Structures are given as structure tokens and as C-alpha cells.
């Protein structure tokens, strides 16, 4: 530990990674060397060679070849199957395979709702900061084509979640009203209001990515999400349709929640989606939901190991 940066290691049966924070800027990253074993370090592969079907997320293989929770189980809700991530970079890091179909042309709201319920079921109980995330297609950073979400719980919020929570609470103290209430008052019925009343979806005024759409939920933490999974999933399906009409197939999504044990000081959970416009369908992007939505990169190489690559 020094005055310039913090390093916190974390290890479990399934992997070792570090949280690092730059104390000058507050910027954070995660370093997960084991993730290199996903086989993503191949710079170029012949077209089609990555299309192994059935893949390990397909029904033929998922129940025998994916990891299980400590009690030996996986969580199934409808078609969705949730299990621990083989290459974690969070205290709790789970994968939810959304559909039985390997590469469905469309994903119905009901499938998305079931997957969200599976994520919530897997992520509750630790009391930490929860997010539900989705990299869709390799050009959005997915290492598997088969549609899947990733859920995380950590003792500290990611960089973006931390700012959103802290500043929502400061906004509430300063103005006496919740940020969500002020946003809805300003945006409902305006040019950025896409649809929805109880759970409105807005084009975000200061986008983090192409065609960013956000939905601010009326609840704060993951334990309160359950009654909202249906409406949220319907909205997500509509945003995905909107993206397809605009010519985008790849996207990232993150649903940011507060930690259950904290007092309610004005933050509300929100779900954000961005379209990815990289047309390289066979290439896997190295920026995914952590880089684009949480603003907290996950890298593979320890800075202390880089000198080893000098000639
Ligand atoms: Zn598959």
C-alpha cells in the first residue's frame, strides 16, 4: 500500500484477480490474468472456426460442462440457466445463459425476464453492490456467441456505480428531491422519452455510447427488483428492436444497483444499454460492459509483469 494507488487481491477456487485504484484520480481497474485462458489471445481466426455448435452454453452441454454453485446446483428459471463464471473478476460473478437457442434471431421479453430473475436469485444474500450485465455478440465483447448475461456482486461499487450513487445522494441532500423524480419531471413527454410511464425509457441526454437508452427504476437494490423484472424485460426487448431497425445487432447492457445494507439516501437503480457499431462480426472486441458501462477496465496483465516483455 502506498499514497499513490491501492491494490486489493481477491482469490477463490475459481481464480485470482486484483482491484486497483488510482488515488490521484479515483479511477479503478481490475486485473484478471486467468482470463487469458479464454483463448481470446488469438489475433485472427478463419471465419466460422469459432462457431462450435453445440457450444458449452447449448442444452446438450450446459448441464455437464459448466461450473456449479458450492451446493452443486445451477439456477434455472424458464429456459435460463445460471451458474458461476469460470473466469471471475468480482467477489461473486455469475453467468446466466438466456436461451436454449444458440443464436436466436430474436429474444422474447419473457426469456429476458427469466434471465433477470435468475441473475437476481443468484446475486442476493451477500449485501454488496449488484449489477446485471449483458455483452451481446463478440463485437460487443462477448467471448461466447450464445446469448448470456453476467451478474456481479462486490463489496465496493464499480467506478460508474460509485459516482452515480454518491452524486444521487448529494443531489438529494442539495435539492431535497430525488434525482430520478427530477429526471422524470424533466424528460417525460420530451424528445428523449422513448416509451413507458411506470418504468420510462429515455434516450440518455449525455450518452456514454451509441444510442444510449436508460430506464430508472423506482427501487434501489437487487432485492427489490423482482416485481419490475417483467416491465424492464419488455423495455429491453423494445430497445433491442430499436437497435436492429437502426442496423445494430451488438450491444452492451448494465443494470446498476445499490448495496442492500445501505440507508436509502436518494439513489435509484438504473438500466443502461448502448449499441455497438463495430461491424467486425468475427472479431471479439476488448471493450465490454466493464469498460463501456462501468468505466472500470478489466485487463489481463499485471503492470509488474510488463517489463518481462522487454527484449
Ligand atoms: Zn450454444
Boltz pocket constraint, residues with backbone or C-beta under 6 A from the ligand:
constraints:
  - pocket:
      binder: B
      contacts: [[A, 52], [A, 53], [A, 54], [A, 55], [A, 56], [A, 57], [A, 58], [A, 100], [A, 101], [A, 102], [A, 103], [A, 146]]
      max_distance: 6.0
